[in-house]
Amino acid sequence: MADRIYPPVIALAKTAFRVLDLRIDLRGAEHVPTSGGAVLACNHISYLDFILCGFAAQPSKRMVRFMAKKEIFEHRIAGPLMRGMHHIPVDREAGLASYKAALAALKDGEIIGVFPEATISQSFTVKEIKGGSARMAAAAGVPLIPMALWGPQRLWTKGRPRRIGQRHIPVTLLVGEPMYPGRRDKSEVVTAELHARMQALLDRAQADYPDKPKGPEDSWWQPAHLGGTAPTPEQVEDSADED
C-alpha cells in the first residue's frame, strides 16, 4: 500500500508536538507488533486522539489505519487527507462495508485503530464500548491491543474552547499487553475484558499524571471521581436523553 501522504502528516504532527513542547510519556510501545495485523483499541477524550493514538505505533515503525465516521471523509480538507492515509470511513447506518474493509486490511497485515466508545467521553472515563473491535480481531486472527491516553482533552475536547496553542501540556500514552481473542470466544466476554483493561490503563495514566488542576475553574478536565467537575457518566447520559 503506497503511502505518500501519511509520512508527511506524521512529520508535521511531530513538528507541532515539538513547537508546543508537549511532554509525551509513551509506555508499552513494545506491545505494538513490528509486522502483521493488529487492532489497537483506545479510549476517546479529545479531537486529537487520532494523531496521538497513531503516535504510539511510531517506535514499531507502523502506520495505523483508523476507522472514523464518514462525515470526516466528506470534509473538503480532511477528506482527501483521510483517504490518502487509507483510513476507513464508517457509516453508522450501514456498518457492514466498513467492517469488511477493516477485516481485509487486518488480513493484509495492517494495524487498525478503533475508538470503541464511538464518541468522545465527556466524563473522561471509559464509556460502554462496542463489540466490533473484539469481533474483528477474532475473525482476522490478530491481537487486540488495549490503549489509554490522557491529557489531550486539555487542548481540544467536546464542549470546550480549543486551546491548541497551550504549551508544555503533559500527554500520557499507555499501551497494554495484547489480547488474543479466538473465534470461539464470546464477543461480549472479550469486550468486557477489553473495557476493564482500557479503564485500568486510564486509571494508571490519571494517577501518574504530573499536572493537577490549578483551582476550581481549571478542574473541568478531571473526572468527577477524582474530584474534578467533569460530568459523571450518569449526568452525560441524562443530558443526552433530554436532547
N, C-alpha and C positions, 0 to 999 in steps of 0.2 A: 504494500500500500504506500503510494507516494505521499510524502509529507513535505510540501513546500511552504505551507502557511504556519503549521503548528510550531516548528522550531523558532521562527522569528517572534511569534507571540510569546513563547516561553522566555526568550531573551529579553523582550520588552518588559514582561512581568518581573523578571529578576532585577532589571534596572530600576523599576518602580519600587521594589522592596528595598533596594539599597538607598535610593533617594529619600524614602520615608524612614529609613533606618528601622524597619520592622524587626523586632527581636524574635526571630523564628526559632522555636525549640522543637525540633523534629526528633522523635524517638520511635523506634520499632521499624524503621525503613527497611531493615533486613528481611522483614516478612513479606515484602513485595517481591515476587519472583522476577528473575532477570530474563526469563523466557517463558512462553506458554501463556495460556489464558488464565484469567482470574476475575472475580467480581470484587470490587472494592466498595464497601458499603459504609457511608459516612453520615454523621448527624448533619443537620442543616439549620444554621443560625444566622446566616448573612447572605448578601448577594455576591460576596467574594469567595464563597466556598468552592466553586468550581476551580478557580485558579489555585487555591491553597491545597485542596484535596489532591489535585494533579501534581503539585509540588512534591508531595510525599513519595511519588514514584521516580523522581529525578535521580536519586542515588543508584537506583537499579537501571537507569538509562531507558526508562519506559515512558510512553505517552499514553494517557488514559483517555478512552473514548467515553464521553458522558452521555447518559440518557437525560434529555431535557424536554420540557414542554414545547410543542410545535410552534407556539406563538413567538418564541425567541428566534426560530429559523425564518419567520416571516418578517422580522425587523430588517429595514433596509441596510443597516450597518452590521448588526450582529449576525444576521442570517448568512451572508456569504462567508463570514469567518467560521461560524459553526459548521457549515457544510464543508469548508476547506479543511477543517481539522477532523473531519469524519466522525463528528458526534452524531448521536442518533435521536431524531425527533420522536416525541411521544404524543400521540393523540389520545387523550383520556377517554374519548368516546369510542375509540376503536384501537385498543392497545395491542391487538394480536400481531399486527405488522411490525411494530417496534420490538416486540418480544422476539419475533423470528429473526429480525435484523441483528439484535444483540446476541442471540444464540449463535448465529452464523459467525459473527465477529469473534466470539469466545472460542469457537472451534477452529478459527483461523489463527488463534494464539494471541488475541488482543486482550488488554485489560479493560473491562467495562466499569465505569464509575456510576454508582447509583446512590441517590439520596432517598432511602426507603420510607422516610416520613412524608415524602411527596411535596410538602410545602415547608416554609421556614417555621421553626418552632419559636413562637413569641414568648414562651415561658422559659426558654433556654434549658429545657430538659429534653429527653428523647421521647417524642410523641409515639403513639401507636404506629407501627411500621407495617408496610405492605409485604406480601409474601413473594413478590416477583423475584427478588434477588436470590432467595433460597432455591426457588424452582429453577432458575437459570443455571445456577452453579451445579445443582444436581444433574440437570439434563445434559449439560456440557461436560460434566466430569472434571470440573475445575475447582480450585479453592475459593472459599468465601471469606474475605478478609474484613473484619470489623475495624472501624476507624472513628476517631473523635477529634474535633478541633474546637478551640476556644480562644476567644479574643477578637476575631474579626467583626463580631456584632457591634463593637465599639466604633467601627469605621462606617458601616453601612448595613442596616438591617430594616426589616419591615416596620413601618410606623414611626420611624425616627429620621431626623435630618441626616443627610450624608455628611460624614466627617473624613472624607478620603485624604484630606491634607494633613491630618494629625500625624505627628512623627513619634517615634520611639514606643509604639504600642507593642507589647508582647503578644505573640501568637503561638499557641501550643498546638502541635500536631502529634497525635499518638496513634500508631498503627498496632493493632493487636495480632495475636497469633492466628493463623488461618484455621478455618473450619473446613471440614471435608464432607459435606452432605452427600449421601448416596441416593439413588433413585428410589430405594425402598423406605427411606426416612420420611416421616410425615412432615410436610411443609410447615404446618403450624408449630410443630415442636422445634424445628430448626430456626424458624422465625423468632420464637420466644427466646431461644438461646442467643440469637444474634442481638435482639433488643437488650438482653441482660448484659452482654459483653460491651455493646456500644455505650450503655449507661455507665458501666463500671469504668470504662476508659474516660468518659466525660467527667465523672466524679473525680478521677485522679487528676485530670487536666485542671479542673477548677480548684482542687485542693492545693496543687503545686504552683498555681498561677502567681507570679511575683507582684502584681498590682492589686490594690484594693480600691474601692470607691473612695473619692476624696470627701464625700459628705452625702447627705440625703439626696441632693439633686443629681448626684453622679451615680446613684445606686441602681439606676434603671437597667443597667446591663448585667446585674446579678440576679440569679433566680430567687424566688421568694423563700425557698427552703434554706438558703444561705444568708437570709436577712436582707436581700435586695427587694426592689419594688417592681420587678417584672411580674406580670400577672401569673397566677397559678394556672396549671393546665385546665382546671375546672372553670376558672374565670374566662379563659380564652374560649373554651367550648361554649359557655353560656353566651358570650358575646357573639359567637358565630351563629348560634341558634336565633338570636334576636335580629340578625341582619336579613 
